[in-house]
């Protein structure tokens, strides 16, 4: 086989696998059915069901091929007729649901588009218990707040890109604070990698996000073009992870010639779900920024790209890097100097984050 063709086939196969991930969106417990809603349409071949008899009860197991439980999402149900209920990531590409019941479940599961309906033995007595549980769940739902870490690019001795006495580090910190304020108004838990003109290494930034167990990581930057392309390159660019400069060396990972992480930790950071969800976050933020900025300016060049910047590689959660404009382009520089443009850009990022978490 031609080597070039083989490479293309590998990329296509990997991309197909990447986009087959089917995230669990919502769950609903009815009188006699547990409903699980997924992001994509389900097929009969996606579901594997089997029964395991045990002493005094029976285990009903449902495996969903390519099913995925998003980070931070928990599902808990309890009532008299079910001994135990569990849902978790059995394998990287299998979501498993286990119901242990003292009563026999006679009906089979059914599929309706994106919804999997699993029968459960709920009688009148347990339905009263269910109603109380639902009311409690509504109250607890507010507690399930998403954690966002915002990274203001550069800082301290690192000015970032500069042009016409303007420095990237000043803009990124201002926009990061703006983003934090808007997200907190929407009840997000928000942390910033830096809150002043302070130098922080790239590894420190990603380790901070991992320590905070963030649901997403958003790094804010301003772009610059080489001299030959100063007049040509403009607009926003949003990056998600690729692994071009990363390779394995025994038990450690080499990034651009430097050993940075043990393989076990790095496997989590480069998991295909993270890459897929990072791209999804990038798509949502790009759409949000397009809508917001075009309202004020009518036109906008925007691109979604993949890269291996360390802030994208070193995190364990979905991550994007947002280039909010080219400081080297006359039109972009004028926009970036305007608080009106920066507000529109941040509003768009918030809109994209909201949309991402609604899936």
Secondary structure as UniProt FT lines:
FT   HELIX           3..18
FT   TURN            19..20
FT   STRAND          22..29
FT   STRAND          33..38
FT   HELIX           44..46
FT   STRAND          47..54
FT   TURN            55..56
FT   STRAND          57..65
FT   STRAND          67..68
FT   TURN            71..72
FT   TURN            80..81
FT   STRAND          82..91
FT   TURN            92..93
FT   STRAND          94..101
FT   STRAND          110..112
FT   TURN            113..114
FT   STRAND          115..119
FT   HELIX           124..141
FT   TURN            142..143
FT   STRAND          147..152
FT   TURN            156..157
FT   STRAND          162..163
FT   TURN            164..165
FT   STRAND          166..167
FT   HELIX           168..185
FT   TURN            186..187
FT   STRAND          189..192
FT   HELIX           202..211
FT   TURN            212..213
FT   STRAND          216..223
FT   HELIX           227..229
FT   TURN            230..232
FT   STRAND          236..241
FT   TURN            244..245
FT   STRAND          246..249
FT   TURN            250..251
FT   STRAND          252..255
FT   TURN            256..257
FT   STRAND          258..262
FT   HELIX           263..269
FT   HELIX           272..297
FT   STRAND          302..307
FT   HELIX           310..313
FT   STRAND          318..326
FT   TURN            327..328
FT   HELIX           330..336
FT   HELIX           339..357
//
